[in-house]
Amino acid sequence: WLPPLDPDLSLDTLVKQYPFPVVPYQLRCLIGEADDPACQRRLPVWADLSCGQNTLVYGANGSGKIQLLTTMLQSLLMNHSAQEVHLYLLDYAASGLAAFLTAPQVGDVVHLNEDEKLIRLLMMLEREIEIRKEKLEGDLHAGSLEERLQKAGLYHIVVVIHPLSALQEKMAEDRSSLLRLLANGPSYGITFIATNSS
């Protein structure tokens, strides 16, 4: 039998154990290791952020949501330039996501009391969808999303919401713009990663 999985496995260790070719515009994050006891083997665990879908990280408080989130962000920053991906981080739990602000791929970090900044970000994302509709509309079924973005000279936008419940509460009176972005964004390379515990 293989020894138990290391509970403190770092991203650097994972990358050394599971080297993989980085494909431009393909946002695959190496996030962990899985045990397959029946076959006596271990496998890398990936999150694909360029597949045209949003991602929800769900778990109780203290279950490791922020650790998973920061691993995904570190993996993105390690493998993709600002030409390929722009990140916007909504840190409503004061979890230290502002530490990523120095990375060239990170456009901004929004905190709980920064309502004007939030409004500007949502408006920018809505405008971005309209721009991308024009550039990608006739090409929606021609190749993968990353191929279409690259061909159009666009980049992925990844928006992190930590936690989603705080943003929902803040927008309780009118969530229509948020719902539109969540529904329409992924088709145009605007992907959301949200955490929640309930």
Residue pairs with C-beta under 8 A, 6 or more apart in sequence:
1 37
1 40
2 35
2 37
2 40
2 41
2 42
5 33
5 35
5 42
6 13
6 33
9 32
9 33
11 30
11 71
11 74
11 75
11 78
14 30
14 32
14 33
14 44
15 30
15 78
17 33
17 44
18 30
18 33
18 44
20 28
20 30
20 44
22 79
22 80
23 146
24 80
24 84
24 146
24 150
25 50
25 80
25 84
25 146
25 147
25 149
25 150
25 156
26 48
26 50
26 146
27 48
27 49
27 50
27 76
27 80
27 84
27 85
27 146
27 156
27 158
27 191
28 46
28 47
28 48
28 49
28 50
29 46
29 47
29 48
29 49
29 71
29 72
29 75
29 76
30 44
30 45
30 46
30 75
31 45
31 46
31 47
31 68
31 71
31 72
31 75
32 44
32 45
32 68
32 71
33 42
33 43
33 44
33 45
34 42
34 43
34 44
34 45
35 42
36 42
36 43
47 55
47 72
49 55
49 72
49 76
49 156
49 158
49 191
49 193
50 144
50 145
50 146
50 156
50 189
50 191
51 145
52 145
52 186
52 187
52 191
53 186
53 191
54 182
54 185
54 186
54 191
54 192
54 193
54 194
55 191
55 192
55 193
55 194
56 164
56 193
56 194
56 195
56 196
57 65
57 68
57 69
57 193
57 194
57 195
57 196
58 65
58 195
58 196
58 197
59 65
59 197
60 197
61 197
63 197
65 162
65 163
65 195
65 197
66 93
66 95
66 96
66 162
66 195
69 95
69 97
69 160
69 162
69 193
69 195
70 97
72 193
73 87
73 89
73 97
73 100
73 160
76 85
76 87
76 105
76 158
77 100
77 103
77 105
80 105
80 156
81 104
81 105
82 104
82 105
82 155
83 155
84 155
84 156
85 105
85 155
85 156
85 157
85 158
86 105
86 106
86 107
86 155
86 156
86 157
86 158
87 100
87 103
87 105
87 106
87 107
87 157
87 158
87 159
87 160
88 106
88 107
88 108
88 109
88 110
88 121
88 157
88 158
88 159
88 160
89 97
89 98
89 100
89 106
89 108
89 109
89 110
89 159
89 160
89 162
90 109
90 110
90 118
90 121
90 159
90 160
90 161
90 162
90 167
91 97
91 98
91 109
91 110
91 111
91 160
91 162
92 111
92 112
92 161
92 162
92 163
92 166
92 167
92 170
93 162
93 163
93 166
94 111
94 112
95 162
97 109
97 160
97 162
98 109
98 111
100 106
100 109
101 108
101 109
108 117
108 121
110 117
110 118
110 121
112 166
112 170
115 170
118 170
121 159
122 177
122 178
122 181
125 157
125 159
125 181
125 185
125 190
126 177
126 180
126 181
128 157
128 188
128 190
129 181
129 184
129 185
129 188
129 190
132 152
132 154
132 188
132 189
132 190
133 188
135 152
135 154
136 148
136 149
136 152
136 154
136 188
139 148
139 151
139 152
140 148
140 187
142 148
143 151
145 187
145 189
146 156
149 155
149 156
149 189
154 189
155 189
156 189
156 190
156 191
157 185
157 189
157 190
157 191
158 191
158 192
158 193
159 181
159 185
159 190
159 191
159 192
159 193
160 192
160 193
160 194
161 167
161 192
161 193
161 194
161 195
162 194
162 195
163 194
163 195
163 196
163 197
164 194
164 195
164 196
165 196
165 197
165 198
167 178
168 175
168 178
171 177
171 178
181 190
181 192
182 192
185 191
185 192
186 192
